[in-house]
Amino acid sequence: MEPVKIIGAGLAGCEAAWQLACRNIPVILYEMRPNAYPPAFHTDQFAELVCSNSLRSDSLKNAVGVMKEEMRQLNSLIMSAADASRVPAGSALAVDRQSFSAKVTEAMEKHPFIQIVREEVKEIPQGPTIIAAGPLCADPLAKAIQEFTGQEALHFFDAAAPIIEKDSIDFEKAYYKSRYDKGEASYINCAMDAQQYEAFYNELIHAQCANLHEFEKDPKVFEGCMPVEEMAKRGYQTLLFGPLKPVGLEKEGERPVAVVQLRQDNVSATMYNIVGFQTHLTWPEQKRVFSMIPGLENAKFVRYGVMHRNSFICAPLVIDEQYRTKKRQDLFFAGQISGVEGYVESAASGLSAAVALARQLQEKEPVLFGTQTAMGSQAFYISHAEPNHFQPMNANFGIFSLKEKVRKKDRKDVLAKNALAIMEEKAQLVNEDFTWLEANDFSLQPAAPLEQRLEQQ
């Protein structure tokens, strides 16, 4: 069988490679690092998490939590690696980013059906191919994609939050607590009174931003990952209803005016990222302004925040519900370049594309997950949205379909229950030819049975 070429070893590319290889379909996985580094990347490891270390909520009352459960049913590598690299984060699934990437890299390197080629791909290959080059796709391939799609590439801007050393936090002022005391007290909180918040706010909105490149002069800022300084400029109260929301984070029985939260970033709990503080401020300004936060006066920054361009295709014009291009039946897109947004959503798109391509190569009937599931509703949204107003979107219950009438307060529970029941049935079909590597060949294991995991929620 002709190998499937996968361009990009991010979350989507690695998930796709894993799904194909575990079906005995040979894969050639192309990754340009370490020969070239796109902006925002720091290592040559696969599935590097360049922004937050959180894969967001694990609750089934959240659409991304449902999506993660669906992926576990489909033997997802990314979910297996994330579960094995988990760090405390309340009801969220956050990971030690180094451990997570190492596990995914190991899976790619050890699988006998995966060949790794570390070189830049500058043209769209012939034969079965999945382009998962990511939102920071290098210029030559981006140009080839633009020529193939016959349209101007769309783009928005993404930003990463700073990471600081835990030992540099002043715990005379900072305190551990999870919002509403939900889960263990795994977040470090830095509270502000009215005077402190006003001083911080004024410095933040007037702080100097990094110089923009020419292509960044008129940025389309992605709402879900907006730089904190841009959010602040929308109004004095904006941060207080966003990342600095004090509700549920009372200190000694009193509610502060604002609270900055820090989330554990590695297993050893020596590094913490500032939640919601994606930024485009210059590094000296980040040090100056963020050190105004009570408890962070002497913070040591392991990594400053950065902002970078994210590119994506106008999916409704280019791909179908299987992430397959309309112009070429053996060419698929996956990951953020396909028009999805988020770590989990990117990995899910890679999984979906790989399953679709595998069944096509095996001359089997396609399996669509449908709009009652998280993965299926995402695929339907990006392939059927209004092209003139298309923007990437995180997983959300708003794009699920619900056939029966239910009370509003029961809606999320019913949507989650329906989705997992449908995916459990679909999984039995698409997993028939899936072979998980033996434990002595690879350190990760398939997820526990769905019923057992749901009992633990």
C-alpha positions in Angstrom: 0.0 0.0 0.0 1.2 3.5 -0.9 2.3 5.4 2.3 0.1 8.3 3.5 2.1 11.5 3.7 1.3 13.6 6.7 2.8 17.1 6.8 3.3 18.4 10.3 3.9 16.6 13.6 1.6 18.7 15.8 -1.4 17.4 17.6 -3.4 16.8 14.5 -0.6 15.3 12.5 0.5 12.9 15.2 -3.1 11.8 16.0 -3.6 11.2 12.3 -0.4 9.2 11.9 -1.3 7.1 15.0 -4.7 6.3 13.7 -3.5 5.2 10.3 -0.4 3.3 11.6 -2.5 1.4 14.1 -4.6 0.2 11.1 -1.4 -1.1 9.5 -1.4 1.7 6.9 2.2 3.0 6.4 2.8 6.7 7.1 5.5 9.1 6.2 5.4 11.9 8.8 7.1 15.2 7.8 8.3 17.7 10.3 10.4 20.7 9.5 11.9 21.1 13.0 14.8 21.2 14.0 15.9 22.4 10.6 13.6 25.4 10.8 11.5 26.7 13.6 8.2 28.5 13.1 7.4 31.4 15.4 6.3 30.4 19.0 8.0 26.9 18.9 10.8 26.2 21.3 11.6 22.5 20.9 11.9 19.8 18.2 9.5 17.5 20.1 6.2 16.5 18.4 2.8 17.9 19.6 4.5 20.8 21.3 2.0 22.9 23.2 2.9 26.5 22.3 0.3 28.4 24.2 -1.5 27.1 27.3 -0.8 23.7 28.9 -4.5 23.2 29.4 -6.8 21.0 27.3 -9.7 22.8 29.0 -12.6 21.3 30.9 -13.0 17.6 31.5 -16.6 18.0 32.5 -19.3 16.5 30.4 -21.3 19.7 30.9 -18.8 21.3 28.6 -18.6 20.4 24.9 -14.8 20.0 24.9 -15.2 17.6 27.7 -17.6 15.5 25.6 -15.2 15.8 22.7 -12.3 14.4 24.8 -14.5 11.4 25.8 -15.4 10.7 22.2 -11.7 10.7 21.3 -10.9 8.3 24.1 -13.6 5.9 22.7 -11.7 6.1 19.4 -8.3 5.2 20.9 -6.9 8.7 20.7 -3.1 9.0 21.1 -3.4 12.6 22.2 -5.9 11.8 24.9 -3.8 8.9 26.1 -0.7 11.0 26.3 -2.6 13.8 28.0 -4.1 11.6 30.6 -0.7 10.1 31.4 0.8 13.6 31.7 -1.9 15.2 33.8 -1.1 17.9 36.4 -3.6 19.3 39.0 -5.9 21.9 37.5 -9.3 21.5 39.2 -11.9 20.3 36.8 -9.7 21.0 33.8 -7.3 18.6 32.0 -3.9 20.3 32.1 -0.6 18.6 31.3 3.1 18.7 31.9 3.9 20.0 28.4 7.4 18.4 28.2 6.1 15.0 29.4 3.1 15.2 27.0 5.3 16.0 24.0 7.8 13.3 24.9 5.1 10.6 25.0 3.7 11.6 21.7 7.2 11.8 20.1 8.0 8.3 21.5 4.8 6.9 20.0 5.7 8.3 16.6 9.3 7.1 16.8 8.5 3.6 18.0 5.6 2.7 15.7 6.8 0.3 13.0 4.3 1.8 10.4 5.5 5.4 10.9 8.6 6.8 9.1 9.7 10.2 10.3 11.3 12.6 7.8 12.6 15.9 9.3 12.5 18.2 6.4 10.4 21.1 5.1 7.7 20.2 2.6 7.3 23.1 0.1 4.8 21.6 -2.3 1.6 19.6 -1.9 2.6 15.9 -2.4 0.9 13.6 -4.8 -0.9 10.5 -3.4 -2.8 10.2 -0.2 -1.9 13.1 2.0 -3.0 14.9 5.1 -1.9 18.5 5.5 -1.6 19.3 9.2 1.0 21.9 8.9 -0.5 24.0 11.6 -1.5 27.7 11.8 2.2 28.7 11.4 2.6 26.9 8.1 5.9 28.0 6.3 5.6 30.4 3.4 6.4 28.0 0.5 3.8 25.4 1.5 1.3 28.2 2.4 1.8 29.6 -1.1 1.2 26.1 -2.6 -2.0 25.8 -0.5 -3.1 29.2 -1.6 -2.6 28.3 -5.3 -4.5 25.0 -4.7 -7.5 26.5 -3.0 -7.6 29.5 -5.4 -8.2 32.0 -2.7 -6.4 34.4 -0.3 -5.4 32.7 2.9 -7.3 33.9 5.9 -5.5 34.6 9.1 -6.1 35.6 12.7 -3.7 36.2 15.6 -3.0 34.1 18.6 -1.1 34.7 21.8 0.7 32.8 24.5 0.8 33.6 28.2 3.9 34.0 30.3 5.3 31.2 32.5 7.0 32.0 35.9 8.9 30.1 38.5 6.9 29.0 41.5 9.7 29.8 43.9 9.6 33.4 42.9 5.9 33.8 44.0 5.3 35.6 47.3 3.0 33.3 49.3 2.5 35.9 52.0 0.1 37.4 49.4 -0.7 34.6 47.0 -3.0 31.7 48.1 -4.2 28.3 46.8 -7.8 27.9 45.8 -9.9 26.6 42.9 -13.0 28.6 41.9 -16.0 27.8 44.1 -13.6 25.2 45.8 -14.3 22.9 42.9 -11.8 20.1 42.9 -8.5 20.4 44.8 -7.1 23.8 45.5 -4.7 23.6 42.5 -4.6 27.2 41.3 -2.4 29.9 42.8 -4.4 33.1 43.3 -3.2 36.7 43.4 -5.9 39.1 44.7 -6.2 42.8 44.1 -8.1 45.5 45.9 -9.7 48.4 44.1 -6.6 50.6 44.3 -4.2 47.8 43.1 -6.5 46.9 40.2 -6.8 50.5 39.1 -3.0 51.0 39.1 -2.5 47.7 37.2 -5.2 48.4 34.7 -3.9 51.9 33.8 -0.3 50.6 33.3 -1.6 47.6 31.3 -3.6 49.6 28.7 -0.7 52.1 28.2 2.1 49.6 28.1 4.3 49.2 25.0 3.5 46.4 22.6 6.0 44.6 20.4 6.6 46.0 16.9 4.3 44.6 14.4 5.5 43.1 11.1 4.0 44.5 8.0 1.5 41.6 7.6 0.3 42.2 11.2 -0.8 45.9 10.7 -4.5 45.0 10.6 -4.8 41.9 12.8 -7.9 39.8 13.1 -7.6 38.9 16.8 -9.1 35.5 17.7 -11.7 36.3 20.4 -10.9 33.1 22.4 -7.2 33.9 22.8 -7.2 37.7 22.8 -4.1 39.5 24.3 -4.9 40.6 27.8 -4.0 44.2 27.0 -6.4 44.3 24.1 -9.1 42.9 26.3 -8.5 45.5 28.9 -8.8 48.3 26.3 -12.4 47.3 25.7 -13.3 48.7 29.1 -12.4 49.0 32.8 -14.7 46.1 33.8 -13.9 43.7 31.0 -11.1 41.9 32.8 -13.2 41.6 35.9 -15.7 39.5 34.0 -12.9 37.6 32.2 -9.6 36.3 33.4 -9.6 38.4 36.6 -13.1 37.5 37.7 -13.0 37.3 41.5 -16.3 35.3 42.0 -15.7 32.0 43.8 -12.1 33.0 44.8 -12.8 34.6 48.2 -9.8 35.2 50.5 -10.4 34.8 54.2 -14.2 35.1 53.5 -13.9 38.3 51.5 -14.2 38.7 47.8 -11.3 40.7 46.2 -12.0 43.2 43.4 -9.9 41.1 41.0 -7.9 37.9 41.1 -5.1 36.7 38.8 -4.9 32.9 38.7 -1.8 30.8 38.0 -2.0 27.3 36.8 0.6 24.5 37.2 2.6 24.0 34.0 4.7 20.9 34.8 4.5 17.7 36.8 7.1 18.9 39.3 5.0 22.0 40.0 8.0 24.3 39.6 6.5 26.4 36.8 3.1 28.2 36.6 1.5 30.1 33.7 -0.6 33.2 34.2 -4.1 32.2 33.2 -5.6 34.3 30.5 -2.6 36.6 30.2 -1.8 36.0 26.5 0.0 39.1 25.5 1.8 41.1 22.8 3.6 43.4 25.2 7.3 43.8 24.9 9.2 41.6 27.3 10.5 44.5 29.5 6.9 45.7 29.7 5.6 42.3 30.7 8.2 42.2 33.5 7.3 45.7 34.7 3.5 45.5 34.4 2.9 41.9 35.5 5.2 42.4 38.5 2.6 44.9 39.8 0.3 41.9 40.5 0.4 41.2 44.3 2.6 38.2 44.9 4.4 38.5 41.6 6.6 41.5 42.5 9.8 39.4 42.3 8.5 36.9 39.7 11.1 35.1 37.6 9.9 34.6 34.0 10.7 31.2 32.5 9.0 32.3 29.2 7.5 35.6 28.3 4.2 35.8 26.4 4.3 36.0 22.6 1.9 36.7 19.8 1.9 35.1 16.4 0.0 34.8 13.2 -2.3 31.8 12.7 -3.4 30.9 9.2 -6.3 28.8 8.1 -8.2 27.9 5.0 -11.8 29.0 4.3 -13.0 25.4 5.1 -16.6 25.6 3.7 -15.1 26.3 0.2 -12.3 23.7 0.4 -13.3 20.6 2.4 -16.2 18.3 3.1 -17.4 16.8 6.3 -14.6 14.3 6.3 -11.9 17.0 6.1 -11.3 15.9 2.5 -10.7 18.5 -0.2 -13.5 18.9 -2.8 -11.0 19.2 -5.6 -8.9 16.1 -4.8 -10.3 13.0 -3.1 -7.0 11.8 -1.6 -6.0 15.2 0.0 -7.2 16.1 3.5 -6.6 19.0 5.8 -6.5 18.7 9.6 -5.6 20.8 12.6 -5.9 24.6 12.9 -5.1 25.1 9.3 -8.3 23.3 8.5 -10.4 26.0 10.3 -10.8 24.4 13.8 -9.6 26.1 16.9 -8.0 24.6 20.0 -5.7 21.8 21.0 -8.5 19.2 21.5 -10.3 20.3 18.4 -7.2 20.1 16.3 -6.4 16.6 17.5 -10.0 15.6 16.9 -9.8 16.8 13.3 -6.7 14.7 12.7 -8.4 11.7 14.1 -11.5 12.2 12.0 -9.4 12.8 8.8 -7.3 9.7 9.4 -10.4 7.5 10.0 -12.0 8.8 6.8 -8.8 8.4 4.8 -8.2 4.9 6.2 -11.7 3.7 5.2 -11.3 5.2 1.8 -8.0 3.4 1.2 -9.6 0.2 2.5 -12.6 0.7 0.1 -15.0 0.8 3.1 -18.1 2.9 3.5 -17.4 6.3 5.1 -18.5 6.8 8.7 -19.8 10.2 9.6 -20.1 10.9 13.3 -23.0 13.3 12.8 -24.1 16.6 14.4 -25.2 15.0 17.6 -21.6 14.4 18.5 -18.9 16.9 19.4 -16.5 15.7 16.7 -19.2 15.4 14.1 -20.7 18.8 14.8 -17.3 20.4 14.5 -16.7 18.7 11.1 -20.2 19.8 9.9 -19.7 23.4 11.1 -16.4 24.0 9.3 -17.6 22.4 6.1 -21.0 24.1 6.0 -20.5 27.5 7.6 -21.2 30.7 5.6 -17.9 31.3 3.7 -18.0 35.1 3.8 -18.1 35.1 7.6 -16.2 31.9 8.4 -14.1 32.0 11.6 -12.5 29.2 13.6 -14.6 28.2 16.6 -14.0 26.1 19.7 -16.2 23.1 20.5 -19.5 24.2 21.9 -23.0 22.8 22.4 -24.4 25.5 20.2 -23.5 23.6 17.1 -24.8 20.3 18.3 -28.2 19.1 17.0 -30.9 17.9 19.4 -33.8 16.0 18.0 -36.0 15.8 21.1 -37.4 18.6 23.2 -35.8 19.0 26.7 -35.9 21.5 29.4 -33.2 24.1 29.2 -31.5 23.0 32.5 -31.3 19.4 31.2 -30.0 20.3 27.7 -26.3 19.9 28.3 -26.8 16.6 30.1 -28.9 15.2 27.2 -26.5 16.5 24.6 -23.6 14.8 26.3 -25.5 11.5 26.9 -26.6 11.4 23.3 -23.2 12.2 21.9 -21.4 9.5 23.9 -24.0 6.9 23.1 -23.8 7.6 19.4 -20.0 7.7 19.4 -19.8 4.4 21.4 -21.8 2.8 18.5 -19.7 4.4 15.8 -16.5 3.4 17.7 -17.4 -0.3 17.5 -17.4 0.1 13.8 -14.3 2.2 13.1 -12.2 0.5 15.7 -12.6 -3.0 14.2 -9.3 -2.8 12.5 -7.4 -0.8 15.2 -4.5 -2.5 16.9 -3.0 -0.8 20.0 0.7 -1.5 20.4 1.6 -3.9 23.1 2.7 -2.5 26.5 6.3 -3.7 26.0 6.5 -1.7 22.8 5.0 1.5 24.0 4.3 3.0 27.5 0.8 4.3 26.9 -2.4 2.2 27.3 -5.9 2.5 25.8 -8.5 4.3 28.0 -10.5 2.5 30.6 -14.0 1.5 29.4 -16.4 4.4 29.0 -18.8 3.3 31.7 -15.9 3.2 34.2 -14.6 6.6 33.3 -18.1 8.2 33.6 -18.5 6.8 37.1 -15.3 8.6 38.0 -16.7 12.0 36.9 
